[in-house]
Amino acid sequence: MNTIFLNTATNLVVNRCFALKLYTGSCWASSVHPKTSMSFEAEKQKFLSMPLEEKQKFYKSEITTVNQIPTWLEYWTKNKDNIAITTLEKVEKVDDKLANKICIWQGDITTLAIDAIVNAANSSLLGGGGVDGAIHRTAGPNLKRECATLGGCRVGEAKITGGYKLPAKYVIHTVGPQGEKPDNLRECYENSLTLTKENGLRTIAFPCISTGIYGYPQRPAAKVAISTVKKFLLQNEDSIDRVIFCLFLKTDKDIYEELLQKYFGID
């Protein structure tokens, strides 16, 4: 039988890696070399300063700017005859200014040319399936290199990176809860919006966090998303110009059309 002996220094490395793994779910972050940081930082700054017209050469799909997406006020005015009128009680009316800060858009979040898109990430931040994988593939390998320096992300927390080859300038990564845990989901939206404000960003798009393989029911998740965003905008009226709910499924679109009538009611 072969026996492996570890010296003190090796034991220390193993123990530190194990401790980090308990916290982040991965010991990748502990092995990031300083040169890795230097390599992604240069690319990050290059893309942040690159005009959108020049970045377009990286995209196979057509990009969408914020000005191409109607606000909730515009959307409602145009489509109200075709939208199922909500039967929810206690409709909360809002003024035109607030109604113009919200959008619903059915499309690919990786094609949005805005300040920040939100990634429904896993705790390692190193990429996964669904929207997480799509964002990493479009952004390119430097996104993963930067994420590897962040030490993972806990449920409800949010962290920001460059967008690299994405049309969006930044990616805000947040880890949603598994199952229906409204407090954790609320933190995802609150912390993402707070990062947006702290970094002086004006436009942000959210996917439907946790409603995929994490199993959060669509309608309760939409209620948390819409109510949390509304509360933040009321408390930080002039900090963000536009919040886009990026919806992939028609069922999500139908749910948001109904619930926005309750939380962002228009006369």
N, C-alpha and C positions, 0 to 999 in steps of 0.2 A: 504494500500500500504506500502510495506517495504522500509525503507530508510537506506542506508549504509553510515556511516560517516567514513572518513579516517583521521587519525591523521597526523601531519606534517611529521613525519618520513616516514610514509607509502606513503604519497604524493610524497616525494622526490624520493623514490625507483621507484614508478610508472612513474614519469616524466623522470627519468634517463633511465629507460627501454624503454620508448616511444621514447626518443631521439635516443637511440642506434638502435632501430628498424627502424627509418627513414634512418639511415646511412647504416646499414648492411642488413636490411630485416629481422632481428631476434633479440630477446633480450636474446637468449641463452647464448651468450658470457659473459654477465654481471653476470651470475649466476654460473660461473665455480668456484668450490671450490678448494683451494690449494691442497687438497689431490688428486684431479683428475689429476693435473699436475704431481704430484709425481708418481702416478700410471702409467701413460703412459710413462713418461721419462725413468723409469727403463726398461720397455719393449722395448722402442725404442732403447736404448743402447744395450740391449741383442741381438736384431735382427741385428743391424748394425755390431756387432762384430762376429756374427754367421757365420761359413763357409757355403758356398752354399750347400755342400754335406749334412750338417745337416739340413738346411732349407728345403731340398727337401721332407722331411717326411710330410710337411704340404700340399703338392700339389697333387691333383688328376690328373691334366693334366701334360703332359711332358713340361719341361721348354726349352726355347731357349736362347742360349748365343749369344753375338755379333759376335763371330767367326763363328757361323753357318749361318749368314746372309750375302749373297754376297754384296759387295759394288756396287755402280752404275756402275763403270768401269767394274767390273766382270760380273754383270748382263747384261749389254749391249753387252759385248763381246760374251757371251754365247747365248743370246736370240735375237740378232738384226735381224736375218733372220725371226723371228716370230713376231716381233713388227712392228706395223704400223709406217712407216717412217713419221716423221712430215713434214707438208707442211708450217709450220710457217716461216715467213721471219725473217731475222736478228738473226740467230742462234748464240748464245754466246758460243764460245769455251772455255774450261777450261783445265788446265793441269791435269795430272794423280793424283797428290797429292790431289787436290780438289775433283776430281771425286771419289776418294776412301774414302771421308769423308761422303758421302751420301748413304743411302740405301732406297729401297722400299721393304716392307714386308707385305704380306697379312696374317693376323693372329690375335690372341688374345693378346692384349697388356699386360694383367695381367700375361702372361706366360714368359715375357721377363726378363732374369737375367742380368740386366745392372745397371748403376749407378742411372738413374732417368727415370721415365715415367711421361708424362704429363697427368693430369686429366682435361677433359673438364667439369669443375665444375659449380655449380650455386653460387649465391652470398652469400649464407649462409655457404658454404663449408661443409655442414652436410650430404651430400649424396643426390642422386636423381635417375633418370633413366639412361638407356643407359650405356655408358662407366663409368660414374660417379658411378652408383650403383654397377657395376661389380668390380670396384677398391675397393670400400669400403667393399663389401662382402668378397673379397679375402684377403684384409689386416687385417680384423678383427676389433673389436670395439674400439681398442686403436687409430686407425686412426681418428675416429670421435671425440674421447676425445681430441686429440691434435688439430684438426681443430676447436673445440669449443673455444679454447683459442686465436684464431687468429683474432677475431673481424670481420669476414666476408671478402669479397673480391669484389672490384669494377670491372666493365667491363674493360678489358685490363690489369688489374693488375695480378701479379703472387705471390704465396706464397709457401713455401716449408715445407714439413713434412717428418717424417720417413716413410719407406715403410712397416714396421712391417712384416706381414706374406707373403707379396708379394716377388717374386724373386728379384725385383728391390730394391735397397737400399733406395731410396727416391722417394717421389711423389711431383711433382711440379703442384700446382693447379692454373688454370687460368680460368677466366670467359669470354667467347666469347660474341660477340654482337648478338642481335636478328635482323635478316635481314642483308642485304648487306651493311656493314659499314667497308670499307677496313682499315681505320686508326685505328679503335678499334681492328680489327683482327690482324693487323700488330703489335700492342702493345703486344698482347698475346704472339706471337712468340718471339719478341725482349726481353720482360721481362723474359720469361721462359729461354731463352738462357743466359741472363745476370746472372740469379740466378745460372744456371749451372756453369758458369765460376767463379762466386764469391765463390762458395762452393767447388771449386777444383774438380768438377766432369767431367768425360771425355766422357761419352756416354749418350745419351738422345733419347727418342722416343716420337713422337707426334702422337696423333690420329687426325682425321679430325675435327678440332674445328669449332663449330657452324653450321655444315652442316646437322645435324639431325633435331630435333624439333625446333631449333632456325632459321631454314629456309634460311641459307646462301647458295646460289647456289654452286654446287660442283666445277665447273670449275673456276669461279672467286676466290673461297676460296683457291683452289690449287695454283693459280698464286700468291696470296699473301703469302702463306706458303713458296713456293719454292724460290721466289725472296727475301723474308726477311731472310730466312736461308742462302742463298748464300751471301747476303750483310754482314751478321754477320760473316760468316766464312772468307770472304776476309779481314775483318777488325780485326779479332781475330784468325788468321791462326793457331796458335799453342795451343789454349786454349781448343779445343774440338776435340776428335778423330773421333767420329761418331755421325751422326744425322740420326735417322731412322724414316721414314714416315710409320706409321703403318696403313695399309689400310684394312678396313673390307669388303667393297663391290668391286665387279669386275669393276663396273663403275668407282670407284675411282682409281683403279689400271690402267685402260686404260688411264684415264686423266693424271695421274702422269707419265706414260711411255711416253706420247706425250710431256708433258711440260718439263720434264727433258732433252729431246733432245734439247730444245730451250735454257734453262738456264744453263745446264751442258753438252753442246755439246762435243762429243768425235770424234776425227779424225779416 
